[in-house]
Amino acid sequence: NAGVTQTPKFQVLKTGQSMTLQCAQDMNHEYMSWYRQDPGMGLRLIHYSVGAGITDQGEVPNGYNVSRSTTEDFPLRLLSAAPSQTSVYFCASSSIAGGQDTQYFGPGTRLTVL
Amino acid sequence: AQSVTQPDIHITVSEGASLELRCNYSYGATPYLFWYVQSPGQGLQLLLKYFSGDTLVQGIKGFEAEFKRSQSSFNLRKPSVHWSDAAEYFCAVVPDNDYKLSFGAGTTVTVRA
């Protein structure tokens, strides 16, 4: 099993550009989520999904879109990148809904917005 | 506001010495409690978790944590650290009336020879 994979590992964008961060898992997990990690702030939940076709907002959803058309994939879209979105992004999955179960994290995407 | 607090931003410890990382939460009832570790350039890995029962829980890599309801704390300990324990450690909480995971700001551990 590859677990949770994320692409790309690194990305540099200019302000106003859009892009999609990819996340895939091969563990047949229903619950998937996106976090951003900023120094001194830990990880903050952006969006999450409890199954295909179902998504909801987390703590810091503004400027981000998600969709979940399959169990395996949960892409995160930046609509119009801003310097405040410079961060490290982690995707996670678990077998049952919510953080009560062990979260399996991907290796992260380091995004810089100029 | 409900929160998770890790009071120590950075701890330096000698190899072979003991380590204790503090975590306090401000949720009313007993939440689900976790410790995750992040090695440099890596994603997070679960060290241990507490849901109920015995308040001393054992995890991977020789770590343990103790839940103290009266102090709203869930401190992580290791009796003897190894150089490979240098990493960032995150305490995380899920309230019992919710299912979204909230993380503390993290504690960076440096191990000196």
Interface residues (C-beta under 8 A of the other chain):
Chain A: V4 S33 Y35 G40 M41 G42 L43 R44 L45 Y48 G58 E59 F90 A92 A97 G98 G99 Q100 T102 Q103 F105 G106 P107 G108
Chain B: V4 I9 Y32 F34 Y36 G41 Q42 G43 L44 Q45 L46 K49 F51 F90 A92 V94 D98 Y99 K100 L101 S102 F103 G104 A105 G106
